[in-house]
């Protein structure tokens, strides 16, 4: 077994994310992460006092990765920042939906991690930064006052579609292009 000082919070989080991505969120236990790192479970408590805090750290890293993907998608758009607000919103929605589809267990942890556990993490807290990015993209379409409500509405739509896909509720006679339809409906509704 390795001496505990040879690990740190980022190594623990990286190992936890690997487990989640390879085996699903049920594999995420302090005991399992410790075994992967070759340390005793007690060595992890120095960094994460509970599974909830470890889940919050994994969710924080998931939010960072999603935010990076959104920024990359928005940066790839041609033209100045305010050239096409609807296209920026559509890009954000597509990147978000794609991330959730490609990383379902990580995304699920991102949406279910306990806020009280996240409060124990050192900054920055990427779910908060992700929220601010969504607000930034929405404000030109909705105005400052309506952006928070629009962000929650958008999040509900995207998360609802993802949950229906995960539950295999969108098969059969339901349309294959439901994301495109939902995106176009919300964009029409968000424009002032």
C-alpha positions, -999 to 999 in steps of 0.1 A, spaced: 0 0 0 12 35 -8 19 60 19 -12 83 21 9 115 15 16 102 -20 -20 109 -29 -39 142 -31 -74 154 -37 -70 157 -75 -56 122 -78 -85 109 -58 -110 128 -79 -94 116 -112 -95 80 -100 -132 84 -89 -141 99 -123 -124 70 -141 -144 46 -121 -176 64 -128 -169 66 -165 -158 30 -168 -182 12 -144 -210 36 -135 -218 57 -105 -225 27 -83 -187 19 -84 -180 52 -67 -172 43 -31 -144 54 -9 -133 18 -4 -132 12 -42 -113 45 -49 -88 36 -22 -82 2 -37 -76 17 -71 -51 41 -56 -34 13 -35 -42 30 -1 -65 22 28 -99 39 28 -89 59 59 -63 77 37 -91 93 17 -108 108 47 -80 134 49 -94 148 16 -130 138 16 -148 131 49 -176 112 32 -188 97 0 -211 127 -4 -181 151 -5 -163 128 -29 -194 128 -51 -195 166 -49 -158 167 -60 -166 144 -90 -196 166 -98 -175 197 -96 -150 182 -121 -179 172 -143 -192 207 -143 -157 220 -152 -156 196 -181 -191 206 -193 -182 243 -189 -150 238 -209 -170 220 -237 -195 248 -238 -168 275 -240 -151 255 -267 -183 253 -287 -191 290 -282 -155 299 -292 -158 279 -324 -187 301 -336 -176 327 -361 -182 364 -355 -183 387 -326 -198 378 -292 -232 393 -300 -234 382 -337 -262 356 -332 -276 351 -298 -299 323 -309 -270 304 -324 -250 308 -292 -280 294 -273 -285 266 -297 -248 257 -294 -250 257 -256 -280 234 -256 -264 210 -281 -231 208 -262 -250 203 -229 -272 175 -244 -242 158 -260 -222 159 -228 -251 143 -209 -255 116 -236 -217 108 -237 -211 109 -199 -244 98 -184 -231 87 -150 -209 118 -146 -238 140 -157 -262 123 -132 -237 130 -104 -235 166 -116 -272 170 -112 -276 151 -79 -246 160 -58 -256 175 -25 -250 212 -22 -241 209 14 -213 185 5 -201 208 -23 -198 236 3 -168 217 18 -148 218 -15 -121 243 -21 -130 268 -49 -137 273 -76 -172 257 -77 -178 249 -113 -215 243 -111 -218 280 -101 -196 291 -130 -216 269 -153 -247 286 -141 -232 320 -148 -222 310 -183 -258 299 -191 -271 332 -177 -245 351 -199 -258 333 -230 -294 338 -221 -295 374 -210 -293 389 -246 -324 368 -255 -344 372 -223 -332 403 -205 -315 404 -171 -346 399 -150 -358 368 -169 -325 350 -174 -325 330 -141 -360 317 -147 -351 310 -184 -320 291 -172 -340 269 -148 -366 263 -176 -338 253 -200 -321 231 -175 -354 214 -168 -360 208 -205 -325 194 -211 -325 173 -180 -360 160 -187 -350 149 -222 -319 132 -209 -339 114 -182 -364 102 -207 -337 88 -229 -320 71 -199 -353 55 -190 -357 44 -226 -390 63 -229 -383 80 -262 -384 49 -284 -411 35 -306 -434 61 -322 -417 91 -306 -397 114 -329 -360 108 -333 -353 145 -336 -369 155 -303 -338 175 -292 -339 196 -324 -376 202 -320 -373 211 -283 -344 234 -290 -363 253 -317 -394 256 -294 -374 270 -265 -354 294 -288 -387 308 -302 -400 312 -267 -368 329 -254 -365 356 -280 -379 389 -268 
